């Protein structure tokens, strides 16, 4: 069996954009995030008088100086302004468009909603969720440092990070700004950064956490150049730590020590019968973990960028792996 026969490399496991299809019956991480945000917003309006739920989740003045409240650097990203739909609506729209990839477009049947390139599928669910949550935490911390006397709430820092990362991955993709003006994604990304920079400098209107937006954009830039460009993932570190942790508790085989050849009994002495330790042929491991891990990484990239996007070394590795599996099953 060659690597082409593996289940995760079959064509039917990918969609038309080359991304892995979600498992049957599973829901997108982006849709879960949207659902949580909307339910908390509704619950605050109907079941918590005086917006007590929103205030409980949001960053408060002086949060940076009270370590017991640092958990708010995460929860503020799931709280939105009450009494108005525009705050939560705008943020969730950004997640739908760039995290989930659902956009208005022109198809064979006319104008409609179509799901295309998106950050969730590009990164994978676990990496996407980790990136989004870390972006929210980083944005909240930066805001608290530069605005110690004001509070903050909303997912806009994390959403900005998603949008800017989308611009890095798909710079040439053209979108209709305000549904009218066609612009490439790289230009939209620059425009967002410049507008937030102007707002942070005092040009824009108040009541908007411009510094949190800029922090989200900066975190996306760091992630792209430190991880994405090198085909690395933050979650790879978690996997490595998990393997090291499991090795600590892994049962080790018993060791038997045999005498060296020079220390064997003298065979010329008839009173002593020399004995040689019984040896058994060493059982080779059924699979090489490092080899399998490397193969999985390359096949994951193959599904995203195709053969043309692989390096020479990666293509040679796949050829070697295919030959190895064919020889093994002859």
C-alpha positions in Angstrom: 0.0 0.0 0.0 1.5 3.4 -1.0 0.9 6.6 0.7 -1.7 7.5 -1.9 -3.9 4.8 -0.5 -4.0 6.2 3.0 -7.5 7.4 4.0 -6.5 10.9 4.7 -4.9 11.4 1.3 -7.9 10.2 -0.8 -9.5 12.9 -3.0 -13.0 12.4 -1.4 -11.7 13.6 2.0 -11.0 17.1 0.6 -13.3 19.8 -0.6 -13.1 21.7 -3.9 -10.5 24.1 -2.4 -8.1 21.4 -1.3 -9.1 21.6 2.4 -10.0 18.6 4.6 -13.7 18.2 4.9 -15.1 18.4 8.5 -16.0 15.1 10.0 -19.6 14.0 9.6 -22.0 15.6 12.0 -19.4 18.0 13.4 -19.8 21.7 13.7 -17.2 24.3 12.7 -15.1 25.9 15.5 -16.1 29.3 14.1 -19.8 28.5 14.4 -19.3 27.4 18.0 -17.5 30.6 18.8 -20.3 32.6 17.3 -22.9 30.6 19.1 -21.2 31.2 22.5 -20.9 34.9 21.9 -24.5 35.3 20.8 -25.9 33.2 23.7 -23.9 35.3 26.2 -25.1 38.5 24.7 -28.8 37.3 24.8 -28.4 36.0 28.3 -27.0 39.3 29.5 -30.0 41.2 28.1 -32.7 38.9 29.3 -31.5 37.3 32.6 -28.9 39.7 34.1 -30.2 43.0 35.3 -28.0 46.0 34.9 -25.8 44.1 32.4 -24.1 42.3 35.3 -22.9 39.4 33.1 -21.2 41.7 30.6 -19.5 43.6 33.4 -18.4 40.4 35.0 -16.7 39.2 31.8 -15.2 42.5 30.6 -11.8 44.0 31.4 -12.1 46.6 34.1 -9.9 49.6 34.9 -6.9 48.4 36.8 -7.2 44.8 35.7 -3.5 44.6 34.8 -2.6 45.4 38.4 -4.9 42.8 39.9 -3.5 39.3 39.0 -6.6 37.6 40.5 -8.6 39.1 37.7 -6.3 38.2 34.8 -8.8 35.6 33.6 -10.7 38.6 32.2 -8.1 39.0 29.5 -9.8 36.0 27.9 -13.4 36.4 28.9 -13.7 40.0 27.7 -13.5 38.7 24.1 -16.9 37.0 24.6 -18.7 40.0 26.0 -20.3 42.7 23.8 -22.0 46.0 24.2 -25.7 45.6 25.3 -28.6 47.3 23.7 -27.0 47.5 20.3 -26.6 44.8 17.7 -23.8 46.5 15.7 -21.0 45.6 18.1 -21.6 41.9 18.2 -23.0 41.8 14.7 -19.8 43.4 13.2 -17.5 41.0 15.0 -19.4 37.9 14.2 -19.7 38.9 10.6 -15.9 39.1 10.5 -15.6 35.6 11.9 -18.1 34.3 9.4 -16.3 35.9 6.4 -12.7 35.2 7.2 -12.7 32.5 9.9 -15.5 30.4 8.2 -15.1 31.7 4.6 -18.8 32.4 4.0 -19.0 35.4 1.6 -21.4 36.9 -0.9 -20.3 36.0 -4.4 -21.4 35.3 -8.0 -21.8 31.6 -8.9 -23.5 29.5 -11.6 -26.9 30.2 -10.1 -26.3 33.9 -9.6 -25.5 36.0 -6.6 -25.4 34.0 -3.3 -23.4 32.9 -0.3 -20.4 30.7 -1.0 -17.8 29.2 1.3 -14.3 29.6 0.1 -10.8 30.0 1.5 -10.9 30.5 5.3 -8.5 30.5 8.2 -10.2 27.7 10.1 -9.5 25.2 7.4 -6.1 26.7 6.5 -4.8 26.2 10.1 -6.9 23.3 11.2 -9.5 23.4 14.0 -7.2 23.1 17.0 -4.6 25.5 15.7 -7.3 28.0 14.6 -8.9 28.0 18.1 -5.5 28.4 19.9 -4.6 31.2 17.6 -7.9 33.0 18.1 -7.8 32.7 21.9 -4.2 33.8 22.2 -4.9 36.8 19.9 -7.7 37.8 22.3 -5.5 37.4 25.3 -2.6 39.3 23.8 -4.9 42.1 22.5 -6.5 42.5 26.0 -3.2 42.7 27.7 -1.8 45.3 25.4 -5.0 47.4 25.8 -4.8 47.2 29.6 -1.1 48.4 29.5 -1.9 51.5 27.3 -5.3 52.2 28.8 -5.1 51.4 32.5 -8.0 53.7 33.5 -10.6 52.3 31.0 -12.3 49.0 30.5 -12.6 46.9 27.3 -15.0 44.3 25.9 -15.6 42.6 22.6 -14.0 40.1 20.2 -12.6 42.7 17.8 -9.0 42.2 18.7 -9.2 38.5 17.9 -11.3 39.2 14.7 -8.7 41.7 13.5 -6.1 39.1 13.9 -8.1 36.6 11.8 -8.6 39.3 9.1 -4.9 40.3 8.9 -3.8 36.6 8.9 -6.3 36.1 6.0 -4.6 39.0 4.2 -1.2 37.3 4.6 -2.5 33.9 3.3 -4.6 35.3 0.4 -3.1 38.7 -0.5 -4.3 38.6 -4.1 -7.9 37.6 -3.3 -10.3 40.4 -4.4 -13.2 41.5 -2.2 -15.8 44.1 -2.6 -15.3 46.8 0.0 -18.7 48.0 1.3 -20.1 45.8 -1.5 -19.0 48.3 -4.2 -15.2 48.8 -4.5 -13.1 45.8 -5.6 -9.8 45.7 -3.6 -7.2 43.0 -3.1 -7.0 41.6 0.3 -3.5 43.0 1.0 -4.9 46.5 0.4 -7.8 45.9 2.7 -5.5 44.6 5.4 -3.3 47.7 5.1 -6.3 50.0 5.2 -7.5 48.4 8.4 -4.1 48.8 10.1 -3.9 52.5 9.0 -7.4 53.3 10.2 -6.7 51.7 13.6 -3.4 53.5 13.9 -5.1 56.8 13.1 -7.8 56.0 15.7 -5.2 55.2 18.3 -3.4 58.5 17.7 -6.6 60.4 18.3 -7.9 60.9 14.8 -10.8 58.4 15.0 -13.9 58.6 17.2 -13.9 57.5 20.8 -15.3 54.3 22.3 -13.3 52.0 20.1 -10.4 49.9 21.4 -8.0 50.8 18.6 -5.0 49.6 20.5 -6.6 46.1 20.9 -7.2 46.0 17.1 -3.5 46.9 16.4 -2.4 44.3 18.9 -4.5 41.7 17.1 -2.9 42.7 13.8 0.6 42.5 15.3 0.0 39.1 16.8 -1.2 37.9 13.3 2.0 39.3 11.8 4.1 37.5 14.4 2.3 34.2 13.9 2.6 34.3 10.1 6.4 35.0 10.1 7.3 32.8 13.1 5.0 29.9 12.5 3.0 29.8 9.3 5.8 30.6 6.8 7.8 27.8 8.3 4.9 25.4 8.2 5.0 25.2 12.0 2.0 25.2 14.5 1.7 26.4 18.0 -0.1 23.1 18.8 2.9 21.1 17.7 4.5 22.2 20.9 1.6 20.8 22.9 1.9 17.5 21.0 5.6 17.3 21.9 5.0 18.1 25.5 2.4 15.3 25.6 4.8 12.8 24.2 7.5 13.7 26.7 4.9 13.4 29.5 3.8 10.0 28.4 7.4 8.8 28.2 7.9 9.5 31.9 5.2 7.0 32.8 5.9 4.6 29.9 7.0 1.1 31.2 10.5 0.4 30.2 11.6 -3.1 29.2 13.7 -5.2 31.7 17.4 -5.2 30.9 19.6 -8.3 31.2 23.4 -8.0 31.6 25.6 -10.7 30.2 29.3 -11.1 30.7 31.7 -10.0 28.0 33.4 -12.6 25.8 36.7 -12.4 27.7 34.9 -13.1 31.0 33.3 -16.3 29.9 34.4 -19.5 31.7 37.6 -21.1 30.3 36.5 -23.7 27.8 39.7 -25.7 28.3 38.7 -26.5 31.8 36.7 -29.7 31.6 35.3 -29.1 35.1 33.5 -26.0 33.9 31.1 -26.0 31.0 31.1 -22.8 29.2 27.7 -21.3 28.6 26.7 -18.7 26.2 23.7 -16.6 26.9 20.7 -17.4 24.8 20.0 -14.7 22.4 16.8 -14.0 20.5 16.5 -12.1 17.3 15.7 -8.5 18.0 12.2 -7.6 17.1 12.1 -4.6 15.0 9.5 -1.9 15.8 6.4 -2.1 13.8 6.7 1.5 12.7 9.1 4.4 13.0 7.3 7.2 14.9 9.5 10.0 13.6 9.1 8.6 10.0 5.3 8.5 10.4 5.2 12.0 11.9 7.2 13.5 9.1 5.0 11.7 6.5 1.8 13.0 8.1 3.2 16.6 8.1 4.1 16.4 4.4 0.8 14.9 3.5 -1.0 17.6 5.4 0.9 20.2 3.3 0.3 18.2 0.2 -3.5 18.5 0.8 -3.2 22.3 1.2 -0.7 23.4 -1.4 -0.6 20.5 -3.8 2.5 18.8 -5.2 3.7 22.1 -6.8 3.9 23.7 -3.4 6.2 21.0 -1.9 9.9 21.4 -1.6 12.3 19.0 -3.5 13.1 17.3 -0.3 9.4 16.7 0.5 8.7 15.3 -2.9 11.6 12.9 -2.6 10.5 11.9 0.8 7.0 11.0 -0.5 8.5 9.0 -3.3 10.7 7.1 -0.8 7.7 6.5 1.5 5.5 5.2 -1.4 8.2 2.8 -2.4 8.7 1.7 1.3 5.0 0.9 1.7 4.9 -1.0 -1.7 7.9 -3.1 -0.8 6.4 -3.8 2.7 3.2 -5.2 1.2 4.7 -7.3 -1.6 
